[in-house]
Amino acid sequence: MNLMIFMGLMAILLPSCLKDDEDDWGTYYISYGVVQSAGSGFVILTDEGKILTILENRYPGYQLASGKRLVVNYTILATKEFGYDVRINELSDLLTKNPVLSSSLSALQQDSIGHDPIEVSDMWFGGEKYLNINFDVYRHDASLKHFINLVVDENTSVSDRKVLQFRHNAYEDNTITRVPGRVSFDVSSLLPDGMDSIKLVIEWRTYNDEIKKDSGYYKSLQYALGKKLSLPSLNTLSAKDLR
């Protein structure tokens, strides 16, 4: 199975179901993005390369900060040359991490990174440097944070092909309820100097004790637009549930 890179619109277009609600979002989109400073305020640069200028914010309690990666639910109010004027309907943190080199881990750290199973539902490159993964884990204790990482297997990697292990530590949490989660990894550091692309092979162990793989080419300084995103769910693990 090849890691999918779609050259279409990443943000998913959805009609609201709240037809009779005064707070109806109307037609809205969901994108991954990064907050950027703009004058005295902020804009959001989406993974599709669009700049979202915030004219109305229905989620004022969320703290925006430059460089913060997030999931944004928005309604387009006007189209501009490089993006849109938007109304923000909802914002949520997106866990964002760097890959870990296997050589940097001691035996104890290898164990703490985890060997617990995990299910991958979607995987794609987004923005200029991110590998995004939608996944599912089983959990029970809502107060227990699961540990999610991407480890570079340096023993099997070569200069133009990196093997990455998608790892999970459940900290012995009971496998009661299947819950989805999402994470972004900044993979730009894996591209060697002088190369404009590199093959990434991602491996993970499922709850059926199978080792599954997916692969794709990460290209430098390109918007490799991803696939459509699922709606945020009350049961989706947020950044506060993971580390």
Contacts in CASP RR format, 6 or more apart in sequence:
PFRMAT RR
TARGET T0000
AUTHOR 0000-0000-0000
METHOD contacts of the structure
MODEL  1
MNLMIFMGLMAILLPSCLKDDEDDWGTYYISYGVVQSAGSGFVILTDEGK
ILTILENRYPGYQLASGKRLVVNYTILATKEFGYDVRINELSDLLTKNPV
LSSSLSALQQDSIGHDPIEVSDMWFGGEKYLNINFDVYRHDASLKHFINL
VVDENTSVSDRKVLQFRHNAYEDNTITRVPGRVSFDVSSLLPDGMDSIKL
VIEWRTYNDEIKKDSGYYKSLQYALGKKLSLPSLNTLSAKDLR
1 213 0 8 1.000
1 214 0 8 1.000
2 214 0 8 1.000
2 215 0 8 1.000
2 216 0 8 1.000
3 123 0 8 1.000
3 124 0 8 1.000
3 125 0 8 1.000
3 200 0 8 1.000
3 202 0 8 1.000
3 214 0 8 1.000
3 215 0 8 1.000
3 216 0 8 1.000
4 123 0 8 1.000
4 124 0 8 1.000
4 226 0 8 1.000
4 227 0 8 1.000
5 124 0 8 1.000
5 125 0 8 1.000
5 216 0 8 1.000
5 217 0 8 1.000
5 224 0 8 1.000
5 225 0 8 1.000
5 226 0 8 1.000
6 124 0 8 1.000
6 225 0 8 1.000
6 226 0 8 1.000
6 227 0 8 1.000
7 225 0 8 1.000
8 225 0 8 1.000
8 226 0 8 1.000
9 48 0 8 1.000
9 225 0 8 1.000
10 31 0 8 1.000
10 32 0 8 1.000
10 46 0 8 1.000
10 47 0 8 1.000
10 48 0 8 1.000
10 126 0 8 1.000
10 225 0 8 1.000
10 226 0 8 1.000
10 227 0 8 1.000
10 228 0 8 1.000
10 229 0 8 1.000
11 29 0 8 1.000
11 30 0 8 1.000
11 31 0 8 1.000
11 46 0 8 1.000
11 48 0 8 1.000
11 228 0 8 1.000
11 229 0 8 1.000
12 29 0 8 1.000
12 30 0 8 1.000
12 228 0 8 1.000
12 229 0 8 1.000
12 230 0 8 1.000
12 231 0 8 1.000
13 27 0 8 1.000
13 28 0 8 1.000
13 29 0 8 1.000
14 27 0 8 1.000
14 28 0 8 1.000
14 29 0 8 1.000
14 30 0 8 1.000
14 231 0 8 1.000
15 26 0 8 1.000
15 27 0 8 1.000
16 24 0 8 1.000
16 25 0 8 1.000
16 26 0 8 1.000
16 27 0 8 1.000
16 28 0 8 1.000
18 24 0 8 1.000
18 25 0 8 1.000
18 26 0 8 1.000
23 58 0 8 1.000
25 73 0 8 1.000
25 75 0 8 1.000
25 89 0 8 1.000
26 75 0 8 1.000
27 75 0 8 1.000
27 76 0 8 1.000
28 73 0 8 1.000
28 74 0 8 1.000
28 75 0 8 1.000
28 89 0 8 1.000
29 73 0 8 1.000
29 74 0 8 1.000
29 75 0 8 1.000
29 76 0 8 1.000
30 71 0 8 1.000
30 72 0 8 1.000
30 73 0 8 1.000
30 74 0 8 1.000
30 229 0 8 1.000
30 231 0 8 1.000
30 232 0 8 1.000
31 44 0 8 1.000
31 46 0 8 1.000
31 47 0 8 1.000
31 48 0 8 1.000
31 50 0 8 1.000
31 52 0 8 1.000
31 71 0 8 1.000
31 72 0 8 1.000
31 74 0 8 1.000
31 229 0 8 1.000
32 46 0 8 1.000
32 47 0 8 1.000
32 69 0 8 1.000
32 70 0 8 1.000
32 71 0 8 1.000
32 72 0 8 1.000
32 94 0 8 1.000
32 126 0 8 1.000
32 127 0 8 1.000
32 130 0 8 1.000
32 132 0 8 1.000
32 184 0 8 1.000
32 229 0 8 1.000
33 44 0 8 1.000
33 45 0 8 1.000
33 46 0 8 1.000
33 47 0 8 1.000
33 69 0 8 1.000
33 70 0 8 1.000
33 71 0 8 1.000
33 72 0 8 1.000
33 94 0 8 1.000
33 127 0 8 1.000
34 44 0 8 1.000
34 45 0 8 1.000
34 67 0 8 1.000
34 68 0 8 1.000
34 69 0 8 1.000
34 70 0 8 1.000
35 42 0 8 1.000
35 43 0 8 1.000
35 44 0 8 1.000
35 64 0 8 1.000
35 65 0 8 1.000
35 66 0 8 1.000
35 67 0 8 1.000
35 68 0 8 1.000
35 69 0 8 1.000
35 70 0 8 1.000
36 42 0 8 1.000
36 43 0 8 1.000
36 44 0 8 1.000
36 45 0 8 1.000
36 66 0 8 1.000
36 67 0 8 1.000
37 66 0 8 1.000
38 53 0 8 1.000
41 64 0 8 1.000
42 54 0 8 1.000
42 64 0 8 1.000
42 66 0 8 1.000
43 51 0 8 1.000
43 52 0 8 1.000
43 53 0 8 1.000
43 54 0 8 1.000
44 51 0 8 1.000
44 52 0 8 1.000
44 54 0 8 1.000
44 70 0 8 1.000
44 72 0 8 1.000
45 51 0 8 1.000
45 52 0 8 1.000
46 52 0 8 1.000
46 72 0 8 1.000
47 126 0 8 1.000
47 127 0 8 1.000
47 130 0 8 1.000
47 132 0 8 1.000
47 223 0 8 1.000
47 225 0 8 1.000
47 226 0 8 1.000
48 127 0 8 1.000
48 223 0 8 1.000
48 225 0 8 1.000
49 127 0 8 1.000
49 223 0 8 1.000
50 82 0 8 1.000
50 83 0 8 1.000
50 84 0 8 1.000
51 80 0 8 1.000
51 82 0 8 1.000
51 83 0 8 1.000
51 84 0 8 1.000
52 72 0 8 1.000
52 74 0 8 1.000
52 83 0 8 1.000
52 84 0 8 1.000
52 86 0 8 1.000
53 80 0 8 1.000
53 83 0 8 1.000
53 84 0 8 1.000
53 85 0 8 1.000
53 86 0 8 1.000
54 86 0 8 1.000
54 88 0 8 1.000
55 77 0 8 1.000
55 85 0 8 1.000
55 86 0 8 1.000
55 87 0 8 1.000
56 77 0 8 1.000
56 86 0 8 1.000
56 87 0 8 1.000
56 88 0 8 1.000
57 87 0 8 1.000
57 88 0 8 1.000
58 87 0 8 1.000
58 88 0 8 1.000
58 89 0 8 1.000
58 90 0 8 1.000
59 88 0 8 1.000
59 89 0 8 1.000
59 90 0 8 1.000
59 91 0 8 1.000
62 91 0 8 1.000
62 92 0 8 1.000
64 91 0 8 1.000
68 93 0 8 1.000
69 93 0 8 1.000
69 94 0 8 1.000
69 96 0 8 1.000
69 130 0 8 1.000
69 184 0 8 1.000
70 91 0 8 1.000
70 92 0 8 1.000
70 93 0 8 1.000
70 94 0 8 1.000
71 91 0 8 1.000
71 92 0 8 1.000
71 93 0 8 1.000
71 94 0 8 1.000
71 182 0 8 1.000
71 229 0 8 1.000
71 232 0 8 1.000
72 88 0 8 1.000
72 90 0 8 1.000
72 91 0 8 1.000
73 88 0 8 1.000
73 89 0 8 1.000
73 90 0 8 1.000
73 91 0 8 1.000
73 232 0 8 1.000
74 84 0 8 1.000
74 86 0 8 1.000
74 87 0 8 1.000
74 88 0 8 1.000
74 89 0 8 1.000
75 86 0 8 1.000
75 87 0 8 1.000
75 89 0 8 1.000
76 84 0 8 1.000
76 85 0 8 1.000
76 86 0 8 1.000
77 84 0 8 1.000
77 85 0 8 1.000
77 86 0 8 1.000
77 87 0 8 1.000
78 84 0 8 1.000
78 85 0 8 1.000
90 232 0 8 1.000
92 232 0 8 1.000
92 238 0 8 1.000
92 239 0 8 1.000
93 238 0 8 1.000
93 239 0 8 1.000
93 240 0 8 1.000
94 182 0 8 1.000
94 183 0 8 1.000
94 184 0 8 1.000
94 239 0 8 1.000
95 148 0 8 1.000
95 182 0 8 1.000
95 183 0 8 1.000
95 184 0 8 1.000
95 239 0 8 1.000
95 242 0 8 1.000
95 243 0 8 1.000
96 130 0 8 1.000
96 183 0 8 1.000
96 184 0 8 1.000
96 185 0 8 1.000
96 186 0 8 1.000
97 148 0 8 1.000
97 149 0 8 1.000
97 150 0 8 1.000
97 183 0 8 1.000
97 184 0 8 1.000
97 185 0 8 1.000
97 186 0 8 1.000
98 185 0 8 1.000
98 186 0 8 1.000
98 189 0 8 1.000
99 150 0 8 1.000
99 151 0 8 1.000
99 152 0 8 1.000
99 164 0 8 1.000
99 185 0 8 1.000
99 186 0 8 1.000
99 187 0 8 1.000
99 189 0 8 1.000
99 190 0 8 1.000
100 113 0 8 1.000
100 149 0 8 1.000
100 150 0 8 1.000
100 151 0 8 1.000
100 152 0 8 1.000
101 151 0 8 1.000
101 152 0 8 1.000
101 154 0 8 1.000
102 110 0 8 1.000
102 151 0 8 1.000
102 152 0 8 1.000
102 153 0 8 1.000
102 154 0 8 1.000
102 155 0 8 1.000
103 154 0 8 1.000
105 113 0 8 1.000
105 151 0 8 1.000
112 147 0 8 1.000
112 169 0 8 1.000
113 147 0 8 1.000
113 149 0 8 1.000
113 151 0 8 1.000
113 167 0 8 1.000
113 169 0 8 1.000
114 147 0 8 1.000
114 149 0 8 1.000
114 167 0 8 1.000
114 168 0 8 1.000
114 169 0 8 1.000
115 167 0 8 1.000
115 169 0 8 1.000
115 205 0 8 1.000
116 137 0 8 1.000
116 168 0 8 1.000
116 169 0 8 1.000
116 170 0 8 1.000
117 168 0 8 1.000
117 205 0 8 1.000
117 206 0 8 1.000
117 207 0 8 1.000
117 208 0 8 1.000
117 209 0 8 1.000
118 135 0 8 1.000
118 136 0 8 1.000
118 137 0 8 1.000
118 148 0 8 1.000
118 166 0 8 1.000
118 167 0 8 1.000
118 168 0 8 1.000
118 204 0 8 1.000
118 205 0 8 1.000
118 206 0 8 1.000
118 207 0 8 1.000
119 135 0 8 1.000
119 136 0 8 1.000
119 137 0 8 1.000
119 178 0 8 1.000
119 206 0 8 1.000
119 207 0 8 1.000
120 133 0 8 1.000
120 134 0 8 1.000
120 135 0 8 1.000
120 166 0 8 1.000
120 202 0 8 1.000
120 204 0 8 1.000
120 212 0 8 1.000
120 214 0 8 1.000
121 134 0 8 1.000
121 135 0 8 1.000
121 136 0 8 1.000
121 180 0 8 1.000
122 132 0 8 1.000
122 133 0 8 1.000
122 134 0 8 1.000
122 227 0 8 1.000
123 131 0 8 1.000
123 132 0 8 1.000
123 133 0 8 1.000
123 134 0 8 1.000
123 202 0 8 1.000
123 214 0 8 1.000
124 131 0 8 1.000
124 132 0 8 1.000
124 224 0 8 1.000
124 226 0 8 1.000
124 227 0 8 1.000
125 131 0 8 1.000
125 132 0 8 1.000
125 216 0 8 1.000
125 218 0 8 1.000
125 219 0 8 1.000
125 224 0 8 1.000
125 226 0 8 1.000
126 132 0 8 1.000
126 223 0 8 1.000
126 224 0 8 1.000
126 225 0 8 1.000
126 226 0 8 1.000
127 223 0 8 1.000
127 224 0 8 1.000
127 225 0 8 1.000
128 188 0 8 1.000
128 220 0 8 1.000
128 221 0 8 1.000
128 222 0 8 1.000
128 223 0 8 1.000
129 186 0 8 1.000
129 187 0 8 1.000
129 188 0 8 1.000
130 184 0 8 1.000
130 185 0 8 1.000
130 186 0 8 1.000
130 187 0 8 1.000
131 150 0 8 1.000
131 184 0 8 1.000
131 185 0 8 1.000
131 187 0 8 1.000
131 200 0 8 1.000
131 202 0 8 1.000
131 218 0 8 1.000
132 182 0 8 1.000
132 183 0 8 1.000
132 184 0 8 1.000
132 185 0 8 1.000
132 226 0 8 1.000
133 166 0 8 1.000
133 182 0 8 1.000
133 183 0 8 1.000
133 184 0 8 1.000
133 185 0 8 1.000
133 202 0 8 1.000
134 180 0 8 1.000
134 181 0 8 1.000
134 182 0 8 1.000
134 230 0 8 1.000
135 148 0 8 1.000
135 166 0 8 1.000
135 180 0 8 1.000
135 181 0 8 1.000
135 182 0 8 1.000
135 183 0 8 1.000
136 178 0 8 1.000
136 179 0 8 1.000
136 180 0 8 1.000
136 181 0 8 1.000
137 146 0 8 1.000
137 168 0 8 1.000
137 170 0 8 1.000
137 178 0 8 1.000
137 179 0 8 1.000
137 181 0 8 1.000
137 237 0 8 1.000
138 170 0 8 1.000
138 173 0 8 1.000
138 174 0 8 1.000
138 175 0 8 1.000
138 176 0 8 1.000
138 177 0 8 1.000
138 178 0 8 1.000
138 179 0 8 1.000
138 207 0 8 1.000
139 146 0 8 1.000
139 170 0 8 1.000
139 173 0 8 1.000
139 174 0 8 1.000
139 175 0 8 1.000
139 176 0 8 1.000
139 177 0 8 1.000
139 179 0 8 1.000
139 237 0 8 1.000
140 173 0 8 1.000
140 174 0 8 1.000
140 175 0 8 1.000
140 176 0 8 1.000
140 177 0 8 1.000
141 173 0 8 1.000
141 174 0 8 1.000
142 241 0 8 1.000
144 171 0 8 1.000
144 173 0 8 1.000
145 171 0 8 1.000
145 240 0 8 1.000
145 241 0 8 1.000
145 242 0 8 1.000
145 243 0 8 1.000
146 168 0 8 1.000
146 169 0 8 1.000
146 170 0 8 1.000
146 171 0 8 1.000
146 173 0 8 1.000
146 237 0 8 1.000
146 241 0 8 1.000
146 242 0 8 1.000
146 243 0 8 1.000
147 167 0 8 1.000
147 168 0 8 1.000
147 169 0 8 1.000
147 171 0 8 1.000
147 242 0 8 1.000
147 243 0 8 1.000
148 167 0 8 1.000
148 168 0 8 1.000
148 183 0 8 1.000
148 242 0 8 1.000
148 243 0 8 1.000
149 166 0 8 1.000
149 167 0 8 1.000
149 168 0 8 1.000
150 164 0 8 1.000
150 165 0 8 1.000
150 166 0 8 1.000
150 167 0 8 1.000
150 185 0 8 1.000
150 202 0 8 1.000
151 164 0 8 1.000
151 165 0 8 1.000
151 167 0 8 1.000
152 162 0 8 1.000
152 163 0 8 1.000
152 164 0 8 1.000
152 190 0 8 1.000
153 163 0 8 1.000
153 164 0 8 1.000
153 165 0 8 1.000
153 203 0 8 1.000
156 163 0 8 1.000
157 163 0 8 1.000
159 192 0 8 1.000
159 195 0 8 1.000
160 192 0 8 1.000
160 195 0 8 1.000
160 198 0 8 1.000
160 199 0 8 1.000
161 198 0 8 1.000
161 199 0 8 1.000
161 200 0 8 1.000
161 201 0 8 1.000
162 190 0 8 1.000
162 198 0 8 1.000
162 199 0 8 1.000
162 200 0 8 1.000
162 201 0 8 1.000
163 201 0 8 1.000
163 203 0 8 1.000
164 200 0 8 1.000
164 201 0 8 1.000
164 202 0 8 1.000
164 203 0 8 1.000
165 202 0 8 1.000
165 203 0 8 1.000
165 204 0 8 1.000
166 202 0 8 1.000
166 203 0 8 1.000
166 204 0 8 1.000
167 204 0 8 1.000
168 204 0 8 1.000
175 207 0 8 1.000
179 235 0 8 1.000
179 236 0 8 1.000
179 237 0 8 1.000
180 230 0 8 1.000
180 233 0 8 1.000
180 235 0 8 1.000
180 236 0 8 1.000
180 237 0 8 1.000
181 236 0 8 1.000
181 237 0 8 1.000
181 242 0 8 1.000
182 236 0 8 1.000
182 237 0 8 1.000
183 242 0 8 1.000
187 200 0 8 1.000
187 218 0 8 1.000
188 220 0 8 1.000
190 198 0 8 1.000
190 200 0 8 1.000
190 218 0 8 1.000
191 197 0 8 1.000
191 198 0 8 1.000
191 218 0 8 1.000
191 220 0 8 1.000
192 198 0 8 1.000
195 220 0 8 1.000
196 219 0 8 1.000
196 220 0 8 1.000
197 217 0 8 1.000
197 218 0 8 1.000
197 219 0 8 1.000
197 220 0 8 1.000
198 217 0 8 1.000
198 218 0 8 1.000
199 215 0 8 1.000
199 216 0 8 1.000
199 217 0 8 1.000
199 218 0 8 1.000
200 215 0 8 1.000
200 216 0 8 1.000
200 217 0 8 1.000
200 218 0 8 1.000
201 213 0 8 1.000
201 214 0 8 1.000
201 215 0 8 1.000
201 216 0 8 1.000
202 213 0 8 1.000
202 214 0 8 1.000
202 215 0 8 1.000
203 211 0 8 1.000
203 212 0 8 1.000
203 213 0 8 1.000
204 211 0 8 1.000
204 212 0 8 1.000
205 211 0 8 1.000
205 212 0 8 1.000
206 212 0 8 1.000
218 224 0 8 1.000
END
